[in-house]
């Protein structure tokens, strides 16, 4: 197997990709700056027979990033400063982390002769335009700074394929959830946040009327999309963008109800104002990924929720009164 680099290897999705690669016997280098990643996610990756070659590095440091790319053939670029509301509050920091970081990585990859990069793009790039399900051929209409940064990263990826021949593949994630998603930050993904709040007996707040929907996607499906995209032949994937989702839409009200049932939480949610920069709905057509590299999500919404709740219960058992 080629030498692989995972950026954001201590983060939610990055750590799962890294762990899966190591379990398959790959030689993996990982980098993280711990701005949103967690050291505890690294511990299992640094133990065991196939140990991660870990580099503490911030992608805003171009020289360190270039060094991390040396000798690498394939990169999974997961490092980012995620969250739509965080980018609304502080667009500058998001911009440098997401866009300058991605640019430095591309330049490092170019200098090192990296063959392929799989890039974590965002479904938020579709914005609020009419037309469901979302297809990759639709014109992007990002609203908040975060989707603009993620989309600009996609264009950079495409450029580096066309101009420099690096086989870049953009995977537009649709609300990935599951174990290891940070639950206790104001910018946490809704699923993780609601789970921990209910476990603590706190009433979650739904922004808006709760009828907004998302194509929530369990993390294992996203990991499989990454690995398949890395293995696919270049003529099927290079320079292209793919939705990574389940192809199902679930509202926040529905999500709240199922989580409440799983956690035996009996209070109603609090309804608050709509969040600035939010999109109303998302639902993906996943046929392009299916056709190009055989993507086939195996874990559905409810099964994903069950696994997620079981994990948080075990992980945060001592933290809950
Ligand atoms: C999420 C991801 C983003 C990714 C995008 C597309 C996170 C933090 N964000 O954005 O990185 O690019 O999907 O895959 O994982 N909500 C509440 N109450 C809360 C928190 C959220 O009602 O306490 C609502 C939000 O207003 C929104 C929905 O839940 O309508 C989803 O929010 P969030 O989990 O933050 O995800 P996205 O903004 O969709």
py3Dmol code that shows the C-alpha trace and the ligand (Angstrom):
import py3Dmol

protein = """\
ATOM      1  CA  UNK A   1       0.000   0.000   0.000  1.00  0.00           C
ATOM      2  CA  UNK A   2       1.197   3.551  -0.667  1.00  0.00           C
ATOM      3  CA  UNK A   3       2.257   5.874   2.106  1.00  0.00           C
ATOM      4  CA  UNK A   4      -0.766   7.838   3.201  1.00  0.00           C
ATOM      5  CA  UNK A   5      -1.214  11.184   4.965  1.00  0.00           C
ATOM      6  CA  UNK A   6      -4.389  12.012   6.884  1.00  0.00           C
ATOM      7  CA  UNK A   7      -4.819  15.668   7.852  1.00  0.00           C
ATOM      8  CA  UNK A   8      -6.979  16.165  10.922  1.00  0.00           C
ATOM      9  CA  UNK A   9      -6.141  12.657  12.144  1.00  0.00           C
ATOM     10  CA  UNK A  10      -7.169  13.503  15.723  1.00  0.00           C
ATOM     11  CA  UNK A  11     -10.557  14.778  14.614  1.00  0.00           C
ATOM     12  CA  UNK A  12     -13.904  13.068  14.335  1.00  0.00           C
ATOM     13  CA  UNK A  13     -13.845  11.792  10.739  1.00  0.00           C
ATOM     14  CA  UNK A  14     -10.059  11.886  10.324  1.00  0.00           C
ATOM     15  CA  UNK A  15      -9.461   9.571  13.274  1.00  0.00           C
ATOM     16  CA  UNK A  16     -11.906   6.994  11.888  1.00  0.00           C
ATOM     17  CA  UNK A  17     -10.258   7.080   8.473  1.00  0.00           C
ATOM     18  CA  UNK A  18      -6.823   6.746  10.094  1.00  0.00           C
ATOM     19  CA  UNK A  19      -7.903   3.871  12.307  1.00  0.00           C
ATOM     20  CA  UNK A  20      -9.453   1.984   9.373  1.00  0.00           C
ATOM     21  CA  UNK A  21      -6.325   2.453   7.248  1.00  0.00           C
ATOM     22  CA  UNK A  22      -4.065   1.237  10.068  1.00  0.00           C
ATOM     23  CA  UNK A  23      -6.287  -1.795  10.616  1.00  0.00           C
ATOM     24  CA  UNK A  24      -5.817  -2.620   6.947  1.00  0.00           C
ATOM     25  CA  UNK A  25      -2.068  -2.522   7.404  1.00  0.00           C
ATOM     26  CA  UNK A  26      -1.400   0.781   5.635  1.00  0.00           C
ATOM     27  CA  UNK A  27       1.578   3.004   6.391  1.00  0.00           C
ATOM     28  CA  UNK A  28      -0.032   6.179   7.672  1.00  0.00           C
ATOM     29  CA  UNK A  29       1.254   9.581   8.697  1.00  0.00           C
ATOM     30  CA  UNK A  30      -1.230  11.830  10.423  1.00  0.00           C
ATOM     31  CA  UNK A  31      -1.166  15.502  11.236  1.00  0.00           C
ATOM     32  CA  UNK A  32      -3.259  17.625  13.555  1.00  0.00           C
ATOM     33  CA  UNK A  33      -2.944  20.920  15.436  1.00  0.00           C
ATOM     34  CA  UNK A  34      -5.478  19.977  18.161  1.00  0.00           C
ATOM     35  CA  UNK A  35      -7.528  23.095  17.551  1.00  0.00           C
ATOM     36  CA  UNK A  36     -10.626  20.938  17.209  1.00  0.00           C
ATOM     37  CA  UNK A  37      -9.049  17.450  17.232  1.00  0.00           C
ATOM     38  CA  UNK A  38      -8.602  15.540  20.496  1.00  0.00           C
ATOM     39  CA  UNK A  39      -5.491  13.860  21.875  1.00  0.00           C
ATOM     40  CA  UNK A  40      -7.660  11.053  23.218  1.00  0.00           C
ATOM     41  CA  UNK A  41      -8.586  10.116  19.629  1.00  0.00           C
ATOM     42  CA  UNK A  42      -4.892   9.648  18.882  1.00  0.00           C
ATOM     43  CA  UNK A  43      -4.081   7.262  21.726  1.00  0.00           C
ATOM     44  CA  UNK A  44      -5.466   4.098  20.086  1.00  0.00           C
ATOM     45  CA  UNK A  45      -3.740   5.086  16.820  1.00  0.00           C
ATOM     46  CA  UNK A  46      -0.347   5.311  18.492  1.00  0.00           C
ATOM     47  CA  UNK A  47      -0.691   1.873  20.066  1.00  0.00           C
ATOM     48  CA  UNK A  48      -0.892  -1.521  18.386  1.00  0.00           C
ATOM     49  CA  UNK A  49       1.184  -3.190  15.697  1.00  0.00           C
ATOM     50  CA  UNK A  50       0.584  -0.581  12.970  1.00  0.00           C
ATOM     51  CA  UNK A  51       1.433   2.682  14.627  1.00  0.00           C
ATOM     52  CA  UNK A  52       0.596   6.054  13.220  1.00  0.00           C
ATOM     53  CA  UNK A  53       3.492   8.316  12.281  1.00  0.00           C
ATOM     54  CA  UNK A  54       2.116  11.430  13.993  1.00  0.00           C
ATOM     55  CA  UNK A  55       3.212  14.999  13.227  1.00  0.00           C
ATOM     56  CA  UNK A  56       1.821  17.908  15.232  1.00  0.00           C
ATOM     57  CA  UNK A  57       1.391  20.519  12.548  1.00  0.00           C
ATOM     58  CA  UNK A  58      -0.868  23.414  11.638  1.00  0.00           C
ATOM     59  CA  UNK A  59      -1.670  23.672   7.928  1.00  0.00           C
ATOM     60  CA  UNK A  60      -1.223  27.430   8.174  1.00  0.00           C
ATOM     61  CA  UNK A  61       2.504  26.685   8.553  1.00  0.00           C
ATOM     62  CA  UNK A  62       3.431  26.148   4.894  1.00  0.00           C
ATOM     63  CA  UNK A  63       6.941  24.778   5.544  1.00  0.00           C
ATOM     64  CA  UNK A  64       5.837  22.244   8.148  1.00  0.00           C
ATOM     65  CA  UNK A  65       2.968  21.201   5.884  1.00  0.00           C
ATOM     66  CA  UNK A  66       5.319  20.694   2.947  1.00  0.00           C
ATOM     67  CA  UNK A  67       7.585  18.533   5.124  1.00  0.00           C
ATOM     68  CA  UNK A  68       4.607  16.409   6.193  1.00  0.00           C
ATOM     69  CA  UNK A  69       3.840  15.710   2.526  1.00  0.00           C
ATOM     70  CA  UNK A  70       7.279  14.317   1.724  1.00  0.00           C
ATOM     71  CA  UNK A  71       7.272  10.675   0.666  1.00  0.00           C
ATOM     72  CA  UNK A  72       3.465  10.537   0.595  1.00  0.00           C
ATOM     73  CA  UNK A  73       1.409   9.144  -2.295  1.00  0.00           C
ATOM     74  CA  UNK A  74      -2.195   9.673  -1.173  1.00  0.00           C
ATOM     75  CA  UNK A  75      -3.675  12.335   1.135  1.00  0.00           C
ATOM     76  CA  UNK A  76      -7.035  12.323   2.929  1.00  0.00           C
ATOM     77  CA  UNK A  77      -7.577  16.000   3.689  1.00  0.00           C
ATOM     78  CA  UNK A  78      -9.965  16.130   6.642  1.00  0.00           C
ATOM     79  CA  UNK A  79      -8.433  18.962   8.660  1.00  0.00           C
ATOM     80  CA  UNK A  80     -10.726  21.963   8.871  1.00  0.00           C
ATOM     81  CA  UNK A  81     -12.271  24.398  11.263  1.00  0.00           C
ATOM     82  CA  UNK A  82     -15.823  23.141  10.840  1.00  0.00           C
ATOM     83  CA  UNK A  83     -19.154  24.725  11.741  1.00  0.00           C
ATOM     84  CA  UNK A  84     -21.320  27.189   9.894  1.00  0.00           C
ATOM     85  CA  UNK A  85     -22.096  29.399  12.946  1.00  0.00           C
ATOM     86  CA  UNK A  86     -18.420  29.542  13.981  1.00  0.00           C
ATOM     87  CA  UNK A  87     -17.572  30.911  10.526  1.00  0.00           C
ATOM     88  CA  UNK A  88     -20.375  33.474  10.821  1.00  0.00           C
ATOM     89  CA  UNK A  89     -18.970  34.647  14.169  1.00  0.00           C
ATOM     90  CA  UNK A  90     -15.310  34.602  13.180  1.00  0.00           C
ATOM     91  CA  UNK A  91     -14.898  34.353   9.400  1.00  0.00           C
ATOM     92  CA  UNK A  92     -11.215  35.339   9.404  1.00  0.00           C
ATOM     93  CA  UNK A  93      -9.997  32.430  11.523  1.00  0.00           C
ATOM     94  CA  UNK A  94     -12.142  29.992   9.536  1.00  0.00           C
ATOM     95  CA  UNK A  95     -10.805  31.428   6.321  1.00  0.00           C
ATOM     96  CA  UNK A  96      -7.150  30.970   7.162  1.00  0.00           C
ATOM     97  CA  UNK A  97      -7.664  27.486   8.632  1.00  0.00           C
ATOM     98  CA  UNK A  98      -9.844  26.194   5.828  1.00  0.00           C
ATOM     99  CA  UNK A  99      -8.591  27.997   2.770  1.00  0.00           C
ATOM    100  CA  UNK A 100      -4.966  28.952   3.433  1.00  0.00           C
ATOM    101  CA  UNK A 101      -4.523  25.537   5.047  1.00  0.00           C
ATOM    102  CA  UNK A 102      -5.886  23.762   1.983  1.00  0.00           C
ATOM    103  CA  UNK A 103      -3.751  25.858  -0.333  1.00  0.00           C
ATOM    104  CA  UNK A 104      -0.581  25.105   1.676  1.00  0.00           C
ATOM    105  CA  UNK A 105      -1.414  21.419   1.563  1.00  0.00           C
ATOM    106  CA  UNK A 106      -1.862  21.503  -2.211  1.00  0.00           C
ATOM    107  CA  UNK A 107       1.444  23.285  -2.624  1.00  0.00           C
ATOM    108  CA  UNK A 108       3.180  20.793  -0.317  1.00  0.00           C
ATOM    109  CA  UNK A 109       1.597  17.938  -2.265  1.00  0.00           C
ATOM    110  CA  UNK A 110       2.720  19.408  -5.570  1.00  0.00           C
ATOM    111  CA  UNK A 111       6.312  19.759  -4.384  1.00  0.00           C
ATOM    112  CA  UNK A 112       6.318  16.204  -2.985  1.00  0.00           C
ATOM    113  CA  UNK A 113       4.788  14.614  -6.085  1.00  0.00           C
ATOM    114  CA  UNK A 114       1.673  13.343  -4.277  1.00  0.00           C
ATOM    115  CA  UNK A 115      -0.500  11.294  -6.636  1.00  0.00           C
ATOM    116  CA  UNK A 116      -4.014  11.683  -5.169  1.00  0.00           C
ATOM    117  CA  UNK A 117      -5.887  13.857  -2.658  1.00  0.00           C
ATOM    118  CA  UNK A 118      -9.331  13.058  -1.273  1.00  0.00           C
ATOM    119  CA  UNK A 119     -10.834  16.313   0.010  1.00  0.00           C
ATOM    120  CA  UNK A 120     -13.564  16.711   2.638  1.00  0.00           C
ATOM    121  CA  UNK A 121     -15.973  19.101   0.928  1.00  0.00           C
ATOM    122  CA  UNK A 122     -19.347  20.230   2.257  1.00  0.00           C
ATOM    123  CA  UNK A 123     -22.937  19.815   1.129  1.00  0.00           C
ATOM    124  CA  UNK A 124     -23.582  23.273   2.567  1.00  0.00           C
ATOM    125  CA  UNK A 125     -22.190  24.519  -0.775  1.00  0.00           C
ATOM    126  CA  UNK A 126     -25.620  23.885  -2.350  1.00  0.00           C
ATOM    127  CA  UNK A 127     -27.211  26.598  -0.180  1.00  0.00           C
ATOM    128  CA  UNK A 128     -30.961  27.193  -0.302  1.00  0.00           C
ATOM    129  CA  UNK A 129     -31.619  26.849  -4.022  1.00  0.00           C
ATOM    130  CA  UNK A 130     -34.720  24.941  -5.128  1.00  0.00           C
ATOM    131  CA  UNK A 131     -34.424  21.386  -6.402  1.00  0.00           C
ATOM    132  CA  UNK A 132     -34.055  18.123  -4.492  1.00  0.00           C
ATOM    133  CA  UNK A 133     -32.243  15.804  -4.370  1.00  0.00           C
ATOM    134  CA  UNK A 134     -28.990  17.728  -4.709  1.00  0.00           C
ATOM    135  CA  UNK A 135     -26.916  16.684  -7.682  1.00  0.00           C
ATOM    136  CA  UNK A 136     -23.274  17.536  -8.241  1.00  0.00           C
ATOM    137  CA  UNK A 137     -24.207  19.249 -11.526  1.00  0.00           C
ATOM    138  CA  UNK A 138     -26.197  21.949  -9.680  1.00  0.00           C
ATOM    139  CA  UNK A 139     -24.746  25.423  -9.409  1.00  0.00           C
ATOM    140  CA  UNK A 140     -23.332  25.896  -5.890  1.00  0.00           C
ATOM    141  CA  UNK A 141     -24.970  28.692  -3.889  1.00  0.00           C
ATOM    142  CA  UNK A 142     -23.149  28.894  -0.556  1.00  0.00           C
ATOM    143  CA  UNK A 143     -24.491  31.293   2.074  1.00  0.00           C
ATOM    144  CA  UNK A 144     -22.198  31.430   5.124  1.00  0.00           C
ATOM    145  CA  UNK A 145     -18.401  31.904   5.001  1.00  0.00           C
ATOM    146  CA  UNK A 146     -17.733  28.236   5.873  1.00  0.00           C
ATOM    147  CA  UNK A 147     -19.388  26.773   2.758  1.00  0.00           C
ATOM    148  CA  UNK A 148     -17.687  29.442   0.648  1.00  0.00           C
ATOM    149  CA  UNK A 149     -14.305  28.354   2.037  1.00  0.00           C
ATOM    150  CA  UNK A 150     -15.070  24.675   1.490  1.00  0.00           C
ATOM    151  CA  UNK A 151     -16.261  25.365  -2.043  1.00  0.00           C
ATOM    152  CA  UNK A 152     -13.207  27.463  -2.864  1.00  0.00           C
ATOM    153  CA  UNK A 153     -11.157  24.477  -1.680  1.00  0.00           C
ATOM    154  CA  UNK A 154     -13.026  22.317  -4.197  1.00  0.00           C
ATOM    155  CA  UNK A 155     -12.150  24.686  -7.018  1.00  0.00           C
ATOM    156  CA  UNK A 156      -8.530  24.609  -5.934  1.00  0.00           C
ATOM    157  CA  UNK A 157      -8.654  20.800  -5.966  1.00  0.00           C
ATOM    158  CA  UNK A 158     -10.043  20.809  -9.494  1.00  0.00           C
ATOM    159  CA  UNK A 159      -7.437  23.309 -10.583  1.00  0.00           C
ATOM    160  CA  UNK A 160      -4.578  21.188  -9.243  1.00  0.00           C
ATOM    161  CA  UNK A 161      -5.913  18.224 -11.224  1.00  0.00           C
ATOM    162  CA  UNK A 162      -6.237  20.213 -14.444  1.00  0.00           C
ATOM    163  CA  UNK A 163      -3.032  22.200 -14.134  1.00  0.00           C
ATOM    164  CA  UNK A 164      -0.663  19.906 -12.226  1.00  0.00           C
ATOM    165  CA  UNK A 165      -2.226  16.467 -12.701  1.00  0.00           C
ATOM    166  CA  UNK A 166      -2.754  15.664  -9.000  1.00  0.00           C
ATOM    167  CA  UNK A 167      -5.736  13.283  -8.889  1.00  0.00           C
ATOM    168  CA  UNK A 168      -7.991  15.313  -6.632  1.00  0.00           C
ATOM    169  CA  UNK A 169     -11.400  13.996  -5.555  1.00  0.00           C
ATOM    170  CA  UNK A 170     -13.925  16.109  -3.632  1.00  0.00           C
ATOM    171  CA  UNK A 171     -16.413  14.383  -1.347  1.00  0.00           C
ATOM    172  CA  UNK A 172     -19.318  16.599  -0.313  1.00  0.00           C
ATOM    173  CA  UNK A 173     -20.247  15.363   3.137  1.00  0.00           C
ATOM    174  CA  UNK A 174     -23.869  15.566   4.229  1.00  0.00           C
ATOM    175  CA  UNK A 175     -24.047  15.978   8.032  1.00  0.00           C
ATOM    176  CA  UNK A 176     -21.775  13.173   9.154  1.00  0.00           C
ATOM    177  CA  UNK A 177     -22.502  11.961  12.684  1.00  0.00           C
ATOM    178  CA  UNK A 178     -21.377   9.183  14.992  1.00  0.00           C
ATOM    179  CA  UNK A 179     -18.951   8.300  17.797  1.00  0.00           C
ATOM    180  CA  UNK A 180     -16.145  10.812  18.511  1.00  0.00           C
ATOM    181  CA  UNK A 181     -18.059  13.849  17.257  1.00  0.00           C
ATOM    182  CA  UNK A 182     -17.386  16.506  19.907  1.00  0.00           C
ATOM    183  CA  UNK A 183     -20.657  17.035  21.801  1.00  0.00           C
ATOM    184  CA  UNK A 184     -19.878  19.815  24.253  1.00  0.00           C
ATOM    185  CA  UNK A 185     -18.905  22.837  22.193  1.00  0.00           C
ATOM    186  CA  UNK A 186     -21.409  25.546  21.200  1.00  0.00           C
ATOM    187  CA  UNK A 187     -20.397  24.658  17.623  1.00  0.00           C
ATOM    188  CA  UNK A 188     -20.914  20.904  17.920  1.00  0.00           C
ATOM    189  CA  UNK A 189     -22.926  19.046  15.307  1.00  0.00           C
ATOM    190  CA  UNK A 190     -26.554  18.802  16.297  1.00  0.00           C
ATOM    191  CA  UNK A 191     -26.659  15.043  16.814  1.00  0.00           C
ATOM    192  CA  UNK A 192     -23.749  14.912  19.269  1.00  0.00           C
ATOM    193  CA  UNK A 193     -24.945  18.042  21.055  1.00  0.00           C
ATOM    194  CA  UNK A 194     -28.528  16.822  21.537  1.00  0.00           C
ATOM    195  CA  UNK A 195     -27.340  13.399  22.720  1.00  0.00           C
ATOM    196  CA  UNK A 196     -25.145  14.808  25.472  1.00  0.00           C
ATOM    197  CA  UNK A 197     -27.732  17.402  26.490  1.00  0.00           C
ATOM    198  CA  UNK A 198     -30.411  14.724  26.869  1.00  0.00           C
ATOM    199  CA  UNK A 199     -28.006  12.488  28.795  1.00  0.00           C
ATOM    200  CA  UNK A 200     -27.461  15.398  31.191  1.00  0.00           C
ATOM    201  CA  UNK A 201     -31.191  16.012  31.501  1.00  0.00           C
ATOM    202  CA  UNK A 202     -30.970  19.362  29.686  1.00  0.00           C
ATOM    203  CA  UNK A 203     -33.575  20.392  27.121  1.00  0.00           C
ATOM    204  CA  UNK A 204     -32.007  20.866  23.673  1.00  0.00           C
ATOM    205  CA  UNK A 205     -32.808  23.986  21.685  1.00  0.00           C
ATOM    206  CA  UNK A 206     -34.091  23.586  18.149  1.00  0.00           C
ATOM    207  CA  UNK A 207     -33.330  26.617  15.972  1.00  0.00           C
ATOM    208  CA  UNK A 208     -36.489  27.418  14.005  1.00  0.00           C
ATOM    209  CA  UNK A 209     -39.552  25.185  13.802  1.00  0.00           C
ATOM    210  CA  UNK A 210     -37.565  21.933  13.596  1.00  0.00           C
ATOM    211  CA  UNK A 211     -38.921  21.105  10.171  1.00  0.00           C
ATOM    212  CA  UNK A 212     -35.538  21.760   8.547  1.00  0.00           C
ATOM    213  CA  UNK A 213     -34.140  18.492   7.254  1.00  0.00           C
ATOM    214  CA  UNK A 214     -30.730  16.954   6.789  1.00  0.00           C
ATOM    215  CA  UNK A 215     -29.409  13.896   4.971  1.00  0.00           C
ATOM    216  CA  UNK A 216     -27.717  12.670   8.170  1.00  0.00           C
ATOM    217  CA  UNK A 217     -24.928  10.216   7.370  1.00  0.00           C
ATOM    218  CA  UNK A 218     -23.306   7.795   9.795  1.00  0.00           C
ATOM    219  CA  UNK A 219     -19.522   8.177   9.909  1.00  0.00           C
ATOM    220  CA  UNK A 220     -18.775   4.622   8.778  1.00  0.00           C
ATOM    221  CA  UNK A 221     -20.423   5.425   5.436  1.00  0.00           C
ATOM    222  CA  UNK A 222     -18.182   8.463   4.992  1.00  0.00           C
ATOM    223  CA  UNK A 223     -15.079   6.407   5.795  1.00  0.00           C
ATOM    224  CA  UNK A 224     -16.035   3.827   3.179  1.00  0.00           C
ATOM    225  CA  UNK A 225     -16.552   6.585   0.589  1.00  0.00           C
ATOM    226  CA  UNK A 226     -13.050   7.895   1.279  1.00  0.00           C
ATOM    227  CA  UNK A 227     -11.369   4.517   0.956  1.00  0.00           C
ATOM    228  CA  UNK A 228     -13.275   3.622  -2.207  1.00  0.00           C
ATOM    229  CA  UNK A 229     -12.486   6.999  -3.778  1.00  0.00           C
ATOM    230  CA  UNK A 230      -8.815   6.463  -2.966  1.00  0.00           C
ATOM    231  CA  UNK A 231      -8.771   3.081  -4.675  1.00  0.00           C
ATOM    232  CA  UNK A 232     -10.866   3.943  -7.757  1.00  0.00           C
ATOM    233  CA  UNK A 233      -9.217   4.374 -11.138  1.00  0.00           C
ATOM    234  CA  UNK A 234      -8.256   7.956 -11.950  1.00  0.00           C
ATOM    235  CA  UNK A 235     -10.438   8.164 -15.050  1.00  0.00           C
ATOM    236  CA  UNK A 236     -13.529   7.652 -12.844  1.00  0.00           C
ATOM    237  CA  UNK A 237     -12.753  10.107 -10.040  1.00  0.00           C
ATOM    238  CA  UNK A 238      -9.951  12.596 -10.742  1.00  0.00           C
ATOM    239  CA  UNK A 239     -11.065  16.224 -10.818  1.00  0.00           C
ATOM    240  CA  UNK A 240     -14.603  15.294  -9.808  1.00  0.00           C
ATOM    241  CA  UNK A 241     -17.024  16.102  -6.989  1.00  0.00           C
ATOM    242  CA  UNK A 242     -19.262  13.503  -5.297  1.00  0.00           C
ATOM    243  CA  UNK A 243     -22.072  13.657  -2.751  1.00  0.00           C
ATOM    244  CA  UNK A 244     -21.516  11.447   0.279  1.00  0.00           C
ATOM    245  CA  UNK A 245     -24.807  10.868   2.069  1.00  0.00           C
ATOM    246  CA  UNK A 246     -27.531   8.280   2.520  1.00  0.00           C
ATOM    247  CA  UNK A 247     -30.140   9.726   0.178  1.00  0.00           C
ATOM    248  CA  UNK A 248     -32.703  10.199   2.992  1.00  0.00           C
ATOM    249  CA  UNK A 249     -33.909  13.364   4.660  1.00  0.00           C
ATOM    250  CA  UNK A 250     -34.826  13.559   8.342  1.00  0.00           C
ATOM    251  CA  UNK A 251     -36.148  16.623  10.134  1.00  0.00           C
ATOM    252  CA  UNK A 252     -34.768  17.900  13.423  1.00  0.00           C
ATOM    253  CA  UNK A 253     -38.130  17.244  15.082  1.00  0.00           C
ATOM    254  CA  UNK A 254     -37.928  13.615  13.983  1.00  0.00           C
ATOM    255  CA  UNK A 255     -34.296  13.366  15.092  1.00  0.00           C
ATOM    256  CA  UNK A 256     -35.194  14.828  18.480  1.00  0.00           C
ATOM    257  CA  UNK A 257     -38.047  12.313  18.895  1.00  0.00           C
ATOM    258  CA  UNK A 258     -35.885   9.277  18.110  1.00  0.00           C
ATOM    259  CA  UNK A 259     -33.025  10.428  20.330  1.00  0.00           C
ATOM    260  CA  UNK A 260     -35.462  11.164  23.165  1.00  0.00           C
ATOM    261  CA  UNK A 261     -36.880   7.670  22.827  1.00  0.00           C
ATOM    262  CA  UNK A 262     -33.442   6.031  22.808  1.00  0.00           C
ATOM    263  CA  UNK A 263     -32.359   8.031  25.846  1.00  0.00           C
ATOM    264  CA  UNK A 264     -35.703   7.924  27.643  1.00  0.00           C
ATOM    265  CA  UNK A 265     -35.786  11.729  27.715  1.00  0.00           C
ATOM    266  CA  UNK A 266     -39.299  12.994  28.403  1.00  0.00           C
ATOM    267  CA  UNK A 267     -39.095  16.789  28.162  1.00  0.00           C
ATOM    268  CA  UNK A 268     -40.029  18.734  25.023  1.00  0.00           C
ATOM    269  CA  UNK A 269     -37.355  20.714  23.153  1.00  0.00           C
ATOM    270  CA  UNK A 270     -37.012  24.490  23.428  1.00  0.00           C
ATOM    271  CA  UNK A 271     -37.703  26.266  20.142  1.00  0.00           C
ATOM    272  CA  UNK A 272     -35.478  29.268  19.423  1.00  0.00           C
ATOM    273  CA  UNK A 273     -34.844  31.627  16.532  1.00  0.00           C
ATOM    274  CA  UNK A 274     -33.518  30.322  13.216  1.00  0.00           C
ATOM    275  CA  UNK A 275     -29.713  30.227  13.082  1.00  0.00           C
ATOM    276  CA  UNK A 276     -27.970  32.787  10.903  1.00  0.00           C
ATOM    277  CA  UNK A 277     -26.452  31.322   7.744  1.00  0.00           C
ATOM    278  CA  UNK A 278     -28.401  28.039   8.075  1.00  0.00           C
ATOM    279  CA  UNK A 279     -29.712  26.173   5.093  1.00  0.00           C
ATOM    280  CA  UNK A 280     -33.247  24.833   5.328  1.00  0.00           C
ATOM    281  CA  UNK A 281     -32.909  21.416   3.776  1.00  0.00           C
ATOM    282  CA  UNK A 282     -30.470  18.933   2.386  1.00  0.00           C
ATOM    283  CA  UNK A 283     -31.006  15.686   0.552  1.00  0.00           C
ATOM    284  CA  UNK A 284     -28.512  14.070  -1.790  1.00  0.00           C
ATOM    285  CA  UNK A 285     -28.549  12.079  -4.961  1.00  0.00           C
ATOM    286  CA  UNK A 286     -25.721   9.606  -4.342  1.00  0.00           C
ATOM    287  CA  UNK A 287     -25.791   7.868  -7.711  1.00  0.00           C
ATOM    288  CA  UNK A 288     -22.601   9.537  -8.987  1.00  0.00           C
ATOM    289  CA  UNK A 289     -20.513   8.061  -6.140  1.00  0.00           C
ATOM    290  CA  UNK A 290     -22.274   4.740  -6.544  1.00  0.00           C
ATOM    291  CA  UNK A 291     -21.431   4.588 -10.230  1.00  0.00           C
ATOM    292  CA  UNK A 292     -17.882   5.948 -10.044  1.00  0.00           C
ATOM    293  CA  UNK A 293     -16.565   3.941  -7.093  1.00  0.00           C
ATOM    294  CA  UNK A 294     -19.295   1.651  -5.801  1.00  0.00           C
ATOM    295  CA  UNK A 295     -20.266   3.746  -2.778  1.00  0.00           C
ATOM    296  CA  UNK A 296     -23.062   1.974  -0.935  1.00  0.00           C
ATOM    297  CA  UNK A 297     -23.941   3.311   2.546  1.00  0.00           C
ATOM    298  CA  UNK A 298     -24.393   0.358   4.866  1.00  0.00           C
ATOM    299  CA  UNK A 299     -25.514   2.032   8.088  1.00  0.00           C
ATOM    300  CA  UNK A 300     -28.907   3.747   7.967  1.00  0.00           C
ATOM    301  CA  UNK A 301     -30.161   6.684  10.039  1.00  0.00           C
ATOM    302  CA  UNK A 302     -31.780   4.808  12.927  1.00  0.00           C
ATOM    303  CA  UNK A 303     -29.034   2.207  13.225  1.00  0.00           C
ATOM    304  CA  UNK A 304     -26.502   5.051  13.169  1.00  0.00           C
ATOM    305  CA  UNK A 305     -28.397   6.807  15.954  1.00  0.00           C
ATOM    306  CA  UNK A 306     -28.476   3.640  18.048  1.00  0.00           C
ATOM    307  CA  UNK A 307     -24.727   3.114  17.665  1.00  0.00           C
ATOM    308  CA  UNK A 308     -24.032   6.764  18.408  1.00  0.00           C
ATOM    309  CA  UNK A 309     -26.142   6.840  21.550  1.00  0.00           C
ATOM    310  CA  UNK A 310     -24.549   3.585  22.772  1.00  0.00           C
ATOM    311  CA  UNK A 311     -21.098   5.087  22.311  1.00  0.00           C
ATOM    312  CA  UNK A 312     -21.868   8.369  24.094  1.00  0.00           C
ATOM    313  CA  UNK A 313     -23.501   6.438  26.918  1.00  0.00           C
ATOM    314  CA  UNK A 314     -20.338   4.447  27.432  1.00  0.00           C
ATOM    315  CA  UNK A 315     -17.962   7.352  26.855  1.00  0.00           C
ATOM    316  CA  UNK A 316     -19.700   9.950  28.969  1.00  0.00           C
ATOM    317  CA  UNK A 317     -21.183   7.667  31.613  1.00  0.00           C
ATOM    318  CA  UNK A 318     -19.128   9.225  34.366  1.00  0.00           C
ATOM    319  CA  UNK A 319     -19.815  12.769  33.175  1.00  0.00           C
ATOM    320  CA  UNK A 320     -23.577  12.412  33.542  1.00  0.00           C
ATOM    321  CA  UNK A 321     -25.104  13.186  36.932  1.00  0.00           C
TER     322      UNK A 321
END
"""
ligand_1 = """\
39
LIG
C -22.919 20.348 9.156
C -21.470 20.322 9.596
C -20.602 20.967 8.572
C -20.802 20.246 7.259
C -22.274 20.297 6.885
C -22.556 19.490 5.643
C -21.004 20.298 11.987
C -20.793 21.093 13.226
N -21.320 20.997 10.890
O -23.412 21.689 9.074
O -19.248 20.880 8.953
O -20.020 20.826 6.270
O -23.058 19.722 7.920
O -22.132 18.194 5.836
O -20.854 19.095 12.004
N -29.316 22.969 15.349
C -30.268 23.152 16.350
N -29.836 23.200 17.632
C -28.529 23.076 17.992
C -27.562 22.879 16.971
C -27.982 22.840 15.656
O -31.465 23.297 16.064
O -28.231 23.116 19.188
C -29.762 22.921 13.952
C -29.070 23.926 13.070
O -29.696 25.191 13.163
C -29.244 23.267 11.706
C -29.175 21.769 12.013
O -29.429 21.657 13.410
O -30.499 23.594 11.140
C -27.821 21.147 11.703
O -26.832 21.944 12.299
P -25.316 21.448 12.474
O -25.293 20.132 13.132
O -24.549 22.565 13.082
O -24.884 21.154 10.971
P -24.876 22.022 9.600
O -24.905 23.476 9.867
O -25.928 21.426 8.740
"""
view = py3Dmol.view(width=600, height=400)
view.addModel(protein, "pdb")
view.setStyle({"model": 0}, {"cartoon": {"style": "trace"}})
view.addModel(ligand_1, "xyz")
view.setStyle({"model": 1}, {"stick": {}})
view.zoomTo()
view.show()
